[in-house]
């Protein structure tokens, strides 16, 4: 599993999509990604925008299909499937993700490791972006 810290509150994680176990969900994800991503625009984006787009697509897909509830597939695996779909449409998703750690795409015909590994904390990349101040609780805002 790869963790990418791009300036959001939490880093996003990418896992290997279980395409052999749920092929119907995999096909639906491939079609969904093809309908929402323009590959030429994807290639021209910087790393932070790519992370934000992947996160947005994974949230939209999960809202529509409920993969965790129905199939037991989490959002990290959905993000991995999005990278696979970008590779299918020749956008270089796994090449981009490999900058942050080792990623094995199904489209490159690389056999998957049985052990999931994360990148070392000192090797993870942190993008400099504007951050919002921490949110205060409702109770704190209502104090007189």
C-alpha positions in Angstrom: 0.0 0.0 0.0 1.3 3.5 -0.9 0.5 6.5 1.2 0.8 10.0 -0.4 0.7 13.1 1.7 -0.3 16.0 -0.6 -1.2 18.6 1.9 -4.7 17.5 2.9 -5.7 16.6 6.5 -4.8 12.9 5.9 -2.7 11.3 3.3 -4.4 9.2 0.6 -3.6 5.6 0.4 -3.5 3.4 -2.7 -4.0 -0.4 -2.6 -4.2 -3.1 -5.2 -7.7 -3.5 -6.5 -9.0 -7.1 -6.2 -10.1 -7.3 -9.9 -10.1 -11.1 -9.9 -12.6 -11.3 -6.9 -15.1 -8.6 -8.1 -14.7 -8.2 -11.9 -18.2 -6.5 -12.3 -17.1 -3.7 -9.9 -13.8 -3.4 -11.7 -15.5 -3.0 -15.1 -17.9 -0.4 -13.6 -14.9 1.5 -12.2 -13.1 1.5 -15.5 -16.2 2.8 -17.3 -16.7 5.5 -14.7 -13.1 6.7 -14.8 -13.3 6.8 -18.6 -16.4 9.0 -18.4 -15.0 11.6 -16.0 -11.3 11.9 -16.8 -9.8 13.6 -19.9 -6.4 12.0 -20.3 -4.8 15.0 -21.9 -5.8 17.1 -18.9 -4.7 14.4 -16.5 -1.2 14.4 -18.0 -0.9 18.2 -17.8 -1.8 18.3 -14.1 0.6 18.7 -11.2 0.8 16.2 -8.4 -1.5 17.9 -6.0 -4.2 18.3 -8.6 -3.9 14.6 -9.5 -4.3 13.6 -5.9 -7.3 15.8 -5.5 -8.9 14.5 -8.7 -8.3 10.8 -7.6 -9.9 11.5 -4.2 -12.9 13.2 -5.8 -13.4 10.4 -8.3 -13.1 7.7 -5.6 -15.7 9.5 -3.4 -18.1 9.9 -6.2 -17.7 6.2 -7.3 -18.2 5.0 -3.7 -21.3 7.1 -3.3 -22.8 5.6 -6.4 -21.9 1.9 -6.0 -21.2 1.3 -2.2 -18.3 -1.0 -2.8 -17.4 -1.4 0.9 -20.9 -2.4 1.9 -21.7 -4.7 -1.0 -18.3 -6.1 -2.0 -16.0 -5.4 0.9 -13.7 -3.2 -1.2 -12.3 -0.1 0.6 -11.5 3.3 -0.8 -7.7 2.6 -1.0 -8.4 -0.3 -3.3 -10.8 1.9 -5.4 -8.0 4.5 -5.8 -5.8 1.6 -7.0 -8.4 0.7 -9.5 -8.6 4.3 -10.7 -4.8 4.2 -11.3 -5.3 0.9 -13.3 -8.1 2.6 -15.3 -5.8 5.6 -16.1 -3.2 3.1 -17.3 -5.8 1.5 -19.5 -6.5 4.9 -21.1 -2.8 5.4 -21.5 -2.5 8.2 -18.9 0.5 6.8 -17.1 -1.1 6.4 -13.7 1.1 3.8 -12.3 4.2 5.6 -13.6 3.1 8.7 -11.7 2.3 6.8 -8.5 5.6 4.9 -8.6 7.3 8.2 -7.7 5.9 7.8 -4.2 6.7 4.2 -3.7 6.5 0.8 -5.4 3.1 0.3 -7.1 2.2 -2.7 -9.2 -0.5 -2.1 -11.7 -2.6 -5.0 -13.1 -2.3 -3.5 -16.5 1.5 -3.8 -16.6 1.1 -7.6 -16.0 3.3 -7.5 -12.9 2.5 -10.1 -10.3 1.2 -8.7 -7.0 3.2 -9.0 -3.8 1.5 -10.8 -1.0 2.9 -8.3 1.4 1.6 -4.8 1.5 4.3 -2.2 2.1 4.1 1.5 2.8 6.7 4.0 1.9 9.1 5.1 4.6 8.1 8.3 6.5 11.3 10.0 5.5 10.8 9.1 1.9 7.2 10.3 1.6 6.7 13.5 -0.4 4.9 16.4 1.2 3.6 19.0 -1.2 3.5 22.6 0.0 0.0 23.9 -0.1 -2.1 26.3 1.8 -3.7 24.6 4.8 -6.8 25.6 6.6 -6.6 26.3 10.3 -7.8 23.5 12.6 -11.5 23.5 13.0 -12.8 24.5 16.4 -15.7 22.6 17.9 -19.2 23.9 18.0 -19.0 24.3 21.7 -15.9 26.5 21.5 -17.5 28.8 19.0 -20.6 29.2 21.2 -18.7 30.4 24.3 -19.5 33.9 25.5 
